[in-house]
Amino acid sequence: MTLKISDNDNTIKDEILNGQFCNNMSDHILHLPSFIDKDICKSVMNSLDNLEKDNSAPYTDGLLNDDADTYFDPDIKYINDVRDKIFIDGLKQYANKVRSFNWSYYDTKSFHCSEMIIRRYNKGSEFKYHHDDIIGEIFPHWFLRRQNILTCNFYFSDAKDYGGGDLVFTCGKTFHPSMGDIIIFPSNWMFYHEVQRITKGKRYSGTVWLYYGSSKRMPNAKSKDW
């Protein structure tokens, strides 16, 4: 599969000459406050207690401690609505802001939204520094079929309901997200980030990856297909 970036050659030249192209890493992180409806956020949080936790995903070993509860692609009302809104409205805003993404991947047929992971970060939870394309190195038998391009984190709990838990990027950006916020950023090794230790309350968040490649769905982390 080949990306025909050269098709955009004239557009690229025009935007560079007009000063529209920026290569500052921090500018490739897009924070959209109150992007998801608050009633949907509350519904998702209330639904988790009735679901089986899935803490077996091996790519988090040594990074995510056992104080966090993980749910892989849970069957929850409104989840598909959240995913669709991110993939349609969120990506459109990201493409308008980050022109190199727009030139390369936006609105191509082989660009997809991944399965969803939801996490409840309890007191003491933390997720150490990592980047989000490492799973392709750990599971090459799956990720030859897809390349993570963007990560989208979304947040269900209100900022005042938890202490600590900041999302910190090594490029100097720090966020204490609130209910309905989403944050989109490149998944590659230039965007190392961490979730700082939760000092009080609970922090509810989710992640999808926006990737180029096969639309075939990943198995549950407990599956023998990993």
Solvent accessible surface area in square Angstrom, and as a share of the most:
residue,aa,sasa,rsa
1,M,165,0.74
2,T,114,0.66
3,L,51,0.26
4,K,148,0.63
5,I,74,0.37
6,S,90,0.58
7,D,109,0.57
8,N,42,0.21
9,D,63,0.32
10,N,114,0.59
11,T,59,0.34
12,I,34,0.17
13,K,113,0.48
14,D,79,0.41
15,E,13,0.06
16,I,90,0.45
17,L,151,0.75
18,N,107,0.55
19,G,63,0.61
20,Q,95,0.42
21,F,71,0.30
22,C,64,0.38
23,N,117,0.60
24,N,78,0.40
25,M,64,0.29
26,S,21,0.13
27,D,52,0.27
28,H,24,0.11
29,I,7,0.03
30,L,21,0.11
31,H,62,0.28
32,L,21,0.10
33,P,87,0.55
34,S,76,0.49
35,F,21,0.09
36,I,5,0.03
37,D,81,0.42
38,K,105,0.44
39,D,101,0.52
40,I,34,0.17
41,C,0,0.00
42,K,96,0.41
43,S,33,0.21
44,V,0,0.00
45,M,33,0.15
46,N,111,0.57
47,S,31,0.20
48,L,1,0.00
49,D,111,0.57
50,N,132,0.68
51,L,54,0.27
52,E,141,0.63
53,K,92,0.39
54,D,7,0.04
55,N,88,0.45
56,S,53,0.34
57,A,8,0.06
58,P,53,0.34
59,Y,24,0.09
60,T,12,0.07
61,D,112,0.58
62,G,68,0.65
63,L,46,0.23
64,L,24,0.12
65,N,44,0.23
66,D,142,0.73
67,D,62,0.32
68,A,2,0.02
69,D,14,0.07
70,T,7,0.04
71,Y,4,0.01
72,F,32,0.13
73,D,53,0.27
74,P,15,0.10
75,D,139,0.72
76,I,15,0.08
77,K,144,0.61
78,Y,74,0.28
79,I,6,0.03
80,N,98,0.50
81,D,80,0.41
82,V,3,0.02
83,R,30,0.11
84,D,76,0.39
85,K,74,0.32
86,I,0,0.00
87,F,64,0.26
88,I,110,0.56
89,D,57,0.30
90,G,0,0.00
91,L,3,0.02
92,K,116,0.49
93,Q,79,0.35
94,Y,1,0.00
95,A,1,0.01
96,N,96,0.49
97,K,89,0.38
98,V,7,0.04
99,R,43,0.16
100,S,35,0.23
101,F,11,0.04
102,N,40,0.21
103,W,22,0.08
104,S,24,0.15
105,Y,43,0.16
106,Y,68,0.26
107,D,129,0.67
108,T,48,0.28
109,K,199,0.84
110,S,35,0.23
111,F,9,0.04
112,H,43,0.19
113,C,14,0.08
114,S,1,0.01
115,E,8,0.04
116,M,0,0.00
117,I,5,0.02
118,I,0,0.00
119,R,17,0.06
120,R,27,0.10
121,Y,7,0.03
122,N,30,0.15
123,K,141,0.60
124,G,14,0.13
125,S,0,0.00
126,E,35,0.16
127,F,14,0.06
128,K,104,0.44
129,Y,89,0.34
130,H,19,0.09
131,H,16,0.07
132,D,14,0.07
133,D,25,0.13
134,I,52,0.27
135,I,12,0.06
136,G,21,0.20
137,E,118,0.53
138,I,81,0.41
139,F,14,0.06
140,P,70,0.44
141,H,97,0.43
142,W,23,0.08
143,F,21,0.09
144,L,157,0.78
145,R,101,0.37
146,R,14,0.05
147,Q,90,0.40
148,N,7,0.03
149,I,28,0.14
150,L,4,0.02
151,T,0,0.00
152,C,0,0.00
153,N,15,0.08
154,F,0,0.00
155,Y,5,0.02
156,F,0,0.00
157,S,4,0.03
158,D,30,0.16
159,A,25,0.20
160,K,163,0.69
161,D,75,0.39
162,Y,6,0.02
163,G,11,0.10
164,G,28,0.27
165,G,0,0.00
166,D,34,0.17
167,L,0,0.00
168,V,22,0.13
169,F,4,0.02
170,T,83,0.48
171,C,35,0.21
172,G,68,0.65
173,K,70,0.30
174,T,77,0.45
175,F,27,0.11
176,H,77,0.34
177,P,2,0.01
178,S,33,0.21
179,M,16,0.07
180,G,0,0.00
181,D,9,0.05
182,I,0,0.00
183,I,0,0.00
184,I,0,0.00
185,F,0,0.00
186,P,13,0.08
187,S,1,0.01
188,N,58,0.30
189,W,174,0.61
190,M,86,0.38
191,F,8,0.04
192,Y,85,0.33
193,H,6,0.03
194,E,32,0.14
195,V,10,0.06
196,Q,72,0.32
197,R,119,0.44
198,I,2,0.01
199,T,82,0.47
200,K,125,0.53
201,G,38,0.37
202,K,95,0.40
203,R,3,0.01
204,Y,28,0.11
205,S,9,0.06
206,G,3,0.03
207,T,17,0.10
208,V,0,0.00
209,W,27,0.09
210,L,0,0.00
211,Y,0,0.00
212,Y,31,0.12
213,G,5,0.05
214,S,37,0.24
215,S,67,0.43
216,K,116,0.49
217,R,109,0.40
218,M,15,0.07
219,P,21,0.13
220,N,65,0.33
221,A,9,0.07
222,K,110,0.47
223,S,38,0.24
224,K,203,0.86
225,D,88,0.45
226,W,51,0.18
